[in-house]
Amino acid sequence: MTQFNEQITLSSGTTLKNRLMLSPMTTQLSFYNGVITEDEITYYAQRAKGLGAVITGAANVQDIGKGWPGELSIAHDEMIPRLSELAKAIQGEGAKAIVQIFHGGRMTSRATLSGEQPVSASAVAAERPDAETPRELSEEEILETIQAFGDATRRAIEAGFDGVELHGANTYLIQQFFSPHSNRREDRWGGSLENRYRFIDELLKSVFSAVDTYAKKPFIVGYRFSPEEFETPGIRFEDTIWLLEQLRETKLDYLHVSLNTYDRIARSERYSDKTILEYVHDTLQGKIPLVGVGSIRNRNDVSRVLAHAEFAAVGQQMIVDPEWAVKLAENRDEEFVVKPFEKAYQELYLPSPLYNFLKARYQTTPNV
Ligand SMILES: Cc1cc2nc3c(=O)[nH]c(=O)nc-3n(C[C@H](O)[C@H](O)[C@H](O)COP(=O)(O)O)c2cc1C
């Protein structure tokens, strides 16, 4: 079985010193226009020690893709110098720096978009309270959005990041194109599974073309996905298996399943004998490394994830326990923070946007 401290070389040629990653988590600490703040750089640097890679919180690739206030942006060239400082701060602690690139699609609001109507594959509102009905993207706008992911990749390269992760999970725009709930199009971008996959396929071409053109050293490209949706119609685990059969044949360096608990079982009866993580891992046939995630707090959790994945990503534990990975490596397990997260947050100094976000998360369950 994979040990957390084993190094690994990805297909791009990048070597990670171990199997631990910081799971992408928005801090809501950026300036109003998405430029990174000093507090945010400090936050990431404090948590990078002992990890193979840090994946940043979602960064929007276009202004219209902004999902919430305080979000990181990679939509304009003027952001490159500050992004570069973030990459250096993470790398200075010995971890690879990966920026998560994203577009919120319909999962945002006019208030966040300075009055603009949110956009999506189709004009269908999400099933959540106060959801706004988005405007359907035109063919031309779809092509611009795909180009924007390529441009964001170029900026990540120019800023000195080691890679990008495409945020195809948690109901945001990439997932909205694959989902039969949010994608009701009747043109080449909608309808069959193959057509709903076209957006992802074209995004990968755009991102890899930027890598081929601009990267002077190996550059990581990862992809995050959610296994199933609750809406009807919606993505079922069977659809995700099909998606993975496509993605495992690509040049991606890793796939990252988004889960709140690593031992979750799928809702689909056909896939109820094993955990989602196990089915996903089996489907990949060892062709692409898998990142597992969800409620990892101790050594046993890491081992259980690495039994069915090549990487373990850690989220909330790293917020409350910034040196957790160092403690793990030095066998200082008795020093792990073990309090329930709700309590641990309250006792920590956390910048107030992040603190408020976490407080809300424990009262509702936002799709982050
Ligand atoms: C504060 C917070 C912000 C998050 N932001 C993102 C995000 O920007 N992108 C993303 O893919 N997932 C996001 N997530 C989900 C986490 O990456 C992770 O999948 C989830 O929290 C489960 O892992 P954990 O139990 O180790 O926290 C966020 C989670 C939290 C708690």
The ligand as an ORCA input file, in Angstrom:
! r2SCAN-3c Opt
* xyz 0 1
  C     -13.744     26.845      3.993
  C     -13.843     25.874      2.866
  C     -13.646     26.330      1.564
  C     -13.694     25.442      0.486
  N     -13.429     25.922     -0.784
  C     -13.306     25.048     -1.817
  C     -12.835     25.499     -3.091
  O     -12.540     26.684     -3.311
  N     -12.714     24.563     -4.063
  C     -13.009     23.240     -3.878
  O     -12.868     22.433     -4.808
  N     -13.444     22.791     -2.671
  C     -13.564     23.647     -1.641
  N     -13.893     23.175     -0.379
  C     -14.054     21.714     -0.167
  C     -12.723     21.108      0.355
  O     -11.709     21.164     -0.620
  C     -12.877     19.631      0.781
  O     -13.231     18.855     -0.348
  C     -13.904     19.418      1.870
  O     -13.811     20.404      2.879
  C     -13.755     18.030      2.524
  O     -12.459     17.849      3.044
  P     -12.122     18.069      4.622
  O     -13.110     17.237      5.385
  O     -10.710     17.594      4.785
  O     -12.304     19.519      4.895
  C     -13.925     24.059      0.705
  C     -14.145     23.613      2.027
  C     -14.093     24.500      3.084
  C     -14.274     23.976      4.479
*
